[in-house]
Amino acid sequence: MAADPATGAEPIELVLLDVGGPVYDDVAYRDALLRATRQLTAEDGREFDETEFLHLYDERRQAQGGSLRTAVAQRFLTVQDRQRLSDLAEQYWEYPPDALYEDVLPALRQLRERFRIAVVANQRAVVVDALRRDGVAEHIDVWAISETVGAEKPDPRIFQHALDEAGVPPSRAVHVGNRLDTDVRGAQRIGLRTVWVLRGEAPPAPTPEQLAEPDLAVHSLAELPGALEKLSS
């Protein structure tokens, strides 16, 4: 298919999809980090306030920049404890079946009629097991999991890995994610169009400036086929 003569936009062939936020509820990771922080502060004899933790979590969501793990380590432990905190949180981080959003499978079935789909996610490789269990993996053509690729978003290498595996140029692909810093900005650096999913670690109250960064923003994957239709026309 040729580019649209009115807009100059090339047709979309490949949809790159984040996991935490668009597919699974990010509460799973938040609670894993909360559990790890509570455990480490107890071991170190430090005070821990869950309300303060949740307030910090929402602050980092709103800012859409900077590492949440670093911020938590600075606030409740020490900067040197960041890796210890990260490692423990990852041990607790898993997605139960009920973390899957109800709109995911219907949206994927609809998308598969027109597009190939790649997962591009900052995750441990074991997330693929959850995606298989919940019926997501059967709709995925290409995998770019950070632990396997050896690069994390916003590093362009993880996006490029998915494009190379699919044999699709960035001008014919779109990335769908719920963070501006890692998803939208990272994808835009290599020429991908972007759809921002406003749930999970997206900000509680997106500003007009934030909403102007992606090509389009949606509140659920149920809206995604329509959004891709707009980008393709």
C-alpha positions in Angstrom: 0.0 0.0 0.0 1.2 3.5 -0.8 1.3 6.5 1.5 -1.8 8.5 1.8 -1.4 11.4 -0.7 -3.4 13.8 1.5 -1.3 13.3 4.6 1.9 11.6 3.4 1.4 9.0 6.2 2.3 5.4 5.3 -0.1 2.7 6.2 0.4 0.9 9.5 1.5 -2.8 9.2 2.8 -3.4 12.7 1.4 -2.5 16.2 4.0 -2.5 19.0 2.2 -3.1 22.3 3.4 -2.5 25.9 2.3 -5.0 28.6 2.1 -3.3 31.9 -0.7 -0.8 31.7 -2.2 -1.5 28.3 -2.6 -5.3 28.8 -2.3 -5.9 32.6 -3.2 -3.6 35.5 -0.1 -1.8 36.7 -1.3 -2.3 40.3 0.6 -5.6 40.2 3.9 -3.9 39.9 3.0 -1.1 42.3 2.0 -3.7 44.9 5.2 -5.7 44.3 7.3 -2.5 44.9 5.2 -1.7 47.9 5.8 -5.1 49.4 9.5 -5.0 48.7 9.8 -1.5 50.3 7.9 -2.5 53.4 10.2 -5.6 53.8 13.5 -3.7 53.3 12.6 -0.8 55.6 11.6 -3.3 58.3 14.9 -5.2 57.9 16.8 -1.9 58.1 14.8 -0.6 61.1 13.5 2.3 59.1 10.1 3.9 59.3 7.6 3.3 56.4 4.4 5.1 55.7 2.2 3.4 53.0 0.2 6.6 52.4 3.4 8.4 51.7 4.5 5.6 49.3 1.2 5.9 47.4 1.5 9.6 47.2 5.0 9.3 45.8 3.8 6.7 43.3 1.1 9.2 42.0 3.7 12.0 41.9 6.0 9.9 39.7 3.0 9.0 37.5 2.1 12.6 37.0 5.7 13.6 36.2 6.1 10.9 33.6 9.9 11.0 34.0 12.5 9.6 36.3 12.7 6.2 37.9 10.0 5.2 40.4 12.4 2.7 42.0 15.1 5.4 42.4 12.5 7.8 44.0 11.3 5.1 46.4 14.8 4.1 47.4 15.7 7.8 48.0 12.6 8.4 50.1 12.5 5.3 52.2 16.0 3.7 52.0 19.1 5.0 50.4 20.1 5.5 46.8 22.6 2.6 47.2 19.6 0.4 48.0 17.9 0.9 44.6 19.2 -2.4 43.1 18.3 -4.4 46.2 14.8 -2.9 46.1 14.5 -3.5 42.4 15.6 -7.2 42.7 13.2 -7.9 45.5 10.3 -6.2 43.8 10.9 -8.3 40.7 10.7 -11.4 42.8 7.2 -10.4 43.9 6.1 -9.0 40.5 3.7 -11.3 38.7 0.4 -10.9 36.9 -2.5 -12.9 38.2 -5.2 -13.8 35.7 -7.6 -11.1 37.0 -5.0 -8.4 36.2 -5.8 -8.8 32.5 -8.0 -6.0 31.3 -11.3 -7.2 29.9 -10.9 -5.2 26.7 -7.5 -6.8 25.7 -8.6 -10.0 23.9 -11.5 -8.5 22.0 -9.2 -5.6 20.8 -6.4 -8.0 19.8 -8.9 -10.2 17.8 -10.0 -7.1 16.0 -6.5 -5.8 15.4 -5.3 -9.1 14.0 -7.7 -8.7 11.1 -5.5 -5.8 9.8 -2.2 -5.7 11.6 0.7 -7.8 12.9 1.3 -7.3 16.6 4.6 -7.1 18.6 5.0 -7.0 22.3 7.6 -4.5 23.4 7.9 -4.4 27.2 10.3 -3.8 30.0 9.6 -7.2 31.7 11.2 -10.4 32.8 11.0 -13.2 30.3 8.5 -15.1 32.5 5.8 -12.6 31.5 5.4 -14.6 28.4 4.1 -17.4 30.5 1.3 -15.2 31.9 0.5 -14.0 28.4 0.2 -17.6 27.2 -2.0 -18.5 30.1 -4.4 -15.7 29.5 -4.7 -16.2 25.7 -2.7 -13.1 24.7 0.3 -14.8 23.2 -1.6 -16.5 20.4 -2.2 -13.0 18.9 1.5 -12.0 19.1 3.8 -12.2 16.0 7.0 -10.7 17.4 8.5 -10.6 20.9 10.8 -7.9 22.3 11.0 -8.5 26.0 13.7 -6.4 27.7 15.3 -9.3 29.7 15.7 -11.2 26.4 16.7 -8.4 24.1 19.1 -6.9 26.6 17.7 -3.3 26.4 14.9 -1.5 28.1 12.6 1.3 26.8 13.3 4.1 26.0 16.5 2.5 24.5 15.9 2.5 20.7 17.4 -1.0 20.5 14.3 -2.7 21.9 12.0 -1.0 19.5 14.4 -1.6 16.6 14.6 -5.3 17.6 10.8 -5.6 17.1 10.9 -3.8 13.8 13.8 -5.9 12.5 12.1 -9.2 13.6 8.9 -8.1 11.7 10.8 -6.7 8.7 8.8 -3.4 9.0 10.2 0.1 8.8 9.3 2.6 11.6 7.2 4.6 9.2 4.8 1.7 8.9 4.5 0.9 12.6 2.9 2.4 15.8 3.8 1.9 19.4 1.0 1.7 22.0 2.1 2.3 25.6 1.0 4.0 28.8 4.1 6.1 29.7 5.4 9.2 28.0 9.0 8.8 29.1 9.6 5.2 28.1 6.9 4.5 25.5 5.9 7.7 23.6 9.2 9.5 23.7 11.3 6.4 23.2 9.3 5.3 20.2 9.2 8.7 18.6 13.0 8.9 18.7 13.2 6.2 16.0 10.3 7.5 13.9 7.3 5.5 15.3 3.9 6.9 15.6 2.5 6.6 19.1 -0.8 5.9 20.9 -0.8 6.8 24.6 -3.1 4.6 26.8 -4.3 6.6 29.8 -4.3 3.9 32.5 -1.9 2.2 34.8 1.2 4.4 35.2 -0.2 7.1 33.0 -0.6 10.3 35.0 -3.8 10.7 37.2 -4.4 14.1 35.5 -2.7 14.4 32.1 -1.9 18.0 31.2 -2.6 19.5 27.8 1.1 19.6 27.2 1.4 15.8 27.9 -1.6 15.0 25.8 0.0 16.8 22.9 3.0 14.5 22.9 1.6 11.3 21.4 -0.2 11.1 18.0 -3.3 10.0 19.8 -4.4 9.1 23.3 -7.0 6.5 24.4 -8.5 5.4 27.7 -8.7 1.7 26.8 -7.8 -0.8 24.2 -11.4 -0.9 23.1 -10.7 2.5 21.6 -7.4 1.3 19.9 -8.8 0.0 16.6 -10.6 3.3 16.0 -7.5 5.2 16.9 -5.4 3.2 14.4 -8.0 3.8 11.8 -7.4 7.5 12.2 -3.7 7.1 12.0 -4.0 5.0 8.9 -6.2 7.3 7.0 
